[in-house]
Amino acid sequence: MKYLSEYRDAEIAKALIARIRTRATRPWTLMEVCGGQTHTIVRQGLDALLDGVVEMIHGPGCPVCVTPLGQIDKALVIAAQPGVIFASFGDMLRVPGSTGDLQQVRARGGDVRVVYSPLDALALACAHPDRDVVFFAVGFETTAPANAMAVHRARALGVRNFTVLVSHVTVPPAMTAILDAPDNRVQGFLAAGHVCAVMGNMAYEPIAARYKVPIVVTGFEPVDILEGIALAVAQLEDGRHEVENQYVRSVRREGTPPAQALVAEVFELTDRQWRGIGEIPMSGLRLRDAYAAFDAERRFGVGGLVVDEPAACRAGDVLTGRLKPPQCAAFGTACTPDRPLGAPMVSSEGACAAYYNVARYRAPDAAGVSA
């Protein structure tokens, strides 16, 4: 297939669904690790079309959703400082912290701006040398190269009023944390194609071998996802556990080495908190000492800020696949896009937003599968 329309073709999708149903001799449980894939699955009803054959459970694949409450509170403190321009992607503005969100800081007079690239934030710093410009660097391996480039470029230009609040996380440690959990039900993964476009497939190979789970790198359109599911089911039925690449139009096994090299120069691995999940060892990125001058946590003295997650929000259970959004007592009542308790309800990749936006409100049955 060459054209986008083919990846949305109903007849191709029907053929793949029939292929999956014919191949499966028992129900299987797969997890997609990308919030964009979650939205496609829920919006197109792919999970319902495979009911009784494959259960799709939703993983921690939304970078906005896994940004912990404490990191949001750091952003709120910095953004409220006089003389600061706080730059962020738009998704982050309505993610609730413990005292509000960035949109409320802006309403109270804080200079909070939406940008479309970290280099836009660097351009702001160059244009306003009398202001501190802080960029909220959130995301998985997909966005890390651009953020590394902004910091690298700032040092090369000698820009001293530019810093980044780093909240980067990496996918493989989250997958192993899910597989290590005593209540794990995941038998195979659909891995995010855009992450692998940067990092390649190789990091998943030890996971597939150690835990004996198939991992299929998959795109984001309905046919992409159905083909990924078909490949995973075939592996499970055959007793295989390999890393396969459905997203061959964008992903190579080795990824993009120049991007990896830039990330490795600017960042290093560190333990990182995940919203609702807790700390996952060596699952995040932080600036190396050579780039410490661009670390907003150090410049503004907020590195030690620790905040407890709200008990009413069960984001952690949603993000680890223990819970479908309608199973949360607050879903659609105390927690809506207008009054969110957590990031999964407001992010464009959040699982709760996916269900809410297509009115998937029906209560799940006792087995934990949506009715």
N, C-alpha and C positions, 0 to 999 in steps of 0.2 A: 504493500500500500504506500502511496506517495502523498495523498492529499488529506487535509484535516477532515473533510466530509466522510472519508472512508472509515475513519476512526469513530464516527458517530452513526454509522450505517446500521439501521435496524435489522436488516436481513443477516448481516454478518454477526451481529450480537445474538440473534436468535440461534444461529448455527453453533456459536460458541456455548451458549447455555445448554443446548441439546447435547453437545459434546461432553460438557462437564457432567451432566446428569447421567449420561450413558457410561462414562468412565468411573464414576464414584460407586463403590459397592457399600459404602457406609458414610455417615455424616462426618465431615471434617471441620476443624476450626482454624481459621486463618486470621491473621492480624495485618491490616494495612498500617504502615508506619508514617503515613503522610496525611496531613489534614486536607490537602487538596483532593486526594483520592477519597477520603471520607465523604467530602461534599458531593463528589460525583456518584459514589455508591448510594448515598441517601437520596439525593435529588432524582437520580434515575431509577431508584428502586431496585438496584441490582441485588441487594441482599434479599429482598422479598421474592425476586424471580428465582433465586437459588435456595429458597426455604426448604429445609429438610435434607439438603445435600451439603451445603457449605454455610457455616455461620461466620459472618465477618464481624470481628470485634475491633474496636478502634483504639489505636495506640497513641503514644505521646509524640505525634508528628506535627504538631502545631507549635512553632517556635514562640509565638506570642503567649500561647496557653501555658507553656511550661516555665515561662519567666516568673520567678517566685515573688511573693508579696514583698519581701524585703528589698528586692531589687527595684520594684516599683516605688517603694517608699524612698529609696535613695534618689530616684529620679525626681520625685516630688520635692524633696528638700533642695536639690540642686536647682531645679527649674524656678523655684520661688526666690532665689538669691537675686539681689539687685545687680544689674549689669550683666546678667547671664542671658544668652540666647540658647534655648534648649531645642535642639532639632531632632526630629524623630519621624519614622514612618507613621502614617495615619492610624494604622491598627492599634498602636500603643496608647493613643490619647484617651481612650475610654476604658482601658483595663484598670479595674479598681485596685487601689492600694488600701492601706488601713485608714487613711484620712481623706480619701477622695481619689481623683484621677487627674491626669495632666490637662484635660480639657477644663476642669474646674480651676486649676492653677492659672490657665490662660484667661479665664473669665474674671479672675481676681487681679489681673494686670500683669501676670508673668508673660515673658516673651517666649512663647512656645510655638514653634513653627513646624509644619509638615514639609518634609523634603522627600525626594524620590531616589536619592543616592547619597552615600556618605561623602562623595566628592562635592555634592551641593552644599553640605554642611561646611566642608573645608573652604569652599568659595565664600560662604558667609563670613568665616573667620578672616579671610583675606580682605574682604570688603569692610569689615568692622574691627580694625585692629585695637580699638579701645574697649571691646567687649570680650568676655569669655564665651566661646561657642562650644557647646557640649553636644555630641551626637550619641544617641542611644543605640549602641551596637548590639542588636538582638538577632538571633538566628542560628541555624544549623551550619553545617559545612558549606551550604549553598551560598550564604552571604558573607562568609568569613573572608574570601579573597578580596572583595570590594572594600570591606572595612580595613583589612590589612593594607590595601593600596592607599587608602586615605591617610592612615597614620604614617606609612612610609613616605608618602608625598609631603606630608606636613613637616616631617623632619628634614627632608631634602630642601624644602623651601625656607626652613627656619621659622615656621609659623609657631609662635609660642602661646597663642591664645586659643588653641584648638585642643580639646581632649575628647575621649570617648568613654562612656559608661558601658563597660563590656559585660554582656550577659549571653555569651555564646555557649552553646552546648553541642555535643556530638552524638550521633545516633548509635553506633555499636555498643557503647556501655549501657545505654538504656535498654537495648534489646537483651543483653545478657542479664540485666537486673530483672527484667520480666520473666525470662526463662528460669532464673534461679529462685523465683518466688515459690513457696510451697503450694500455693493454690493456682499455679500457672495452668492454663488450658490451651495455650497457643501451640499448634502443631506445624505451623509454617508461616512465613512472612511474605508480604509484598513490600519490597524496599522502594524508597522514593527515587525516581529517576533523576531528579535535578541534583540531589545530594551526590549520587554516583557519577553524574557528569563531571563533577569536580574531583571527587575522591576515588572514583573507580569502584570495582567490585571486590578487590582483594581483601579488604578489611573484614568482609563478611564470610570469607572462606573458613577461617578458624571457628567461627560461631556455628556454621552449618555442620562442620565435622565434629565439634565437641558435643553439641546438643542434638545432633542427628535430626535437624529440621531443614526442609527446603527453604531457600530464600530466592525469590524471583524479583529482579529489578524490573520495575513496571512504570509505564507512563501514566497519564492522568485522564485520558478520554475513556468513554465506556468500553470500547473495544480493547484498548490497552489493558484495562483492569480485568476484563473477562478472559483475555488471553493469558494474563498473568495467573489468574485463578486456575485456568485449565492446566497450565504448566505445573503449578504447585500440586494440584490434585493428582496429576499423572505421576509425579515423583512419590507422593504419599502412597498411592496404590502400588507402585513398583518397589517400595521400600528403599527409595533413594533419598539422599540428602545432599543436594548440590546447590551451588549458586548459579542461577541461570539469568540471562539478560534478554528480557522481552523488548526493552527500550533501546534496540540496537541503533536506531536513527540518531541517538544523542549520547550514548554511553559506550565507553571503551573500558576494558578491564583495568587498565592503568590510570584511567581518569585523565586529568589535565595537569601534568607535572609542573608547568610554570606556576599555576595557581597554588598548588600544594607547597611549592618551594617558598612562595611569598608568605603564605600563612605560617609556615614553620619558622621563617625569619622573624616575624613580628610577634607571634603568639607562642605560648607553650601550654601543655595540658595542665589542668588543675582540678581538684575536687569542686563540684558545683551543686548547689541546691536546685531542685526542680519543684515547681509549684505543686503542692499537694502530695508529692512523692517523698521529698526529703533529699538528703545528700547522696549522690552517686559518685563514688570515687573516680577520679581522673576522667570525668565526663564533660568537662568544660574547657574553655580557653581563657587565658589571661595574657596581658601584655608582658613580654620579656623585660628584664631590667633595663636593657638598652633603650627601651621605649617608655620607660616609667614616667617621663615628663608628660606623656599624653594620656595618663590614667586619671580619669575624673574622680574616682574614689579617693585617690591619694591627694589630688589637688584640693578637694572640698572636704576631706576628712570624714567621709561617710562609710568607710570600709568596715567599721565594726557594728554597723546597724543590723540588729536581728529582730525579726518580727514573727509572731505566731500566726499560722494560717487560720482563717475562720472555720469553726467547726461546721457551720451550716452549709458550706460549699464542699461538695464531694468531688472536686476537680481531679484529685489524685486517683480516685477509683475509676473515673471516666477515662483518664489519660493512660491508665494501665490496663484497660479492657475488663476490669472487674464489674463494671456497671455500664449499662446503656443509659444515655441521658434521661429518658422518661422514667427510669427507676429512681432517680433522685427526687426526694420529697419536695424540694424547692423548685424543680423544673417547671417552668410555665406559670408559676404562682409567685413565690417570693423572689424568683430569679427569672428575669426576662431581659431582652436586649435593652429595654428602657431602664431597668433597675437590676443590673447584673451583680451577682455575688462573686463571680469569678470570670477569668479570661475566656474559657471555652464558650461562654454565651455571647461574647462581643467580637471575638476575632473572626475574620473572614474565613479562617481555616478551622475554627473551633467545632468540635463534635456537637456540642449543645446547640450552637447556632444553626448547624446543619439540620438537626431534627426540628428545631423551632421554626425555621424558615419554610419548611415543607409540611408543617402542621402534623408531624409525627408524634402525636400526644398520647396515643393509646397506651394504656398500662401494659407492661410486660407480663408474661405469664410466670409461673413459679420457677421455671427453669432458667429465667433470665433472658429470654428471647422475646423481642417485641411481638405483640399479638398482631 
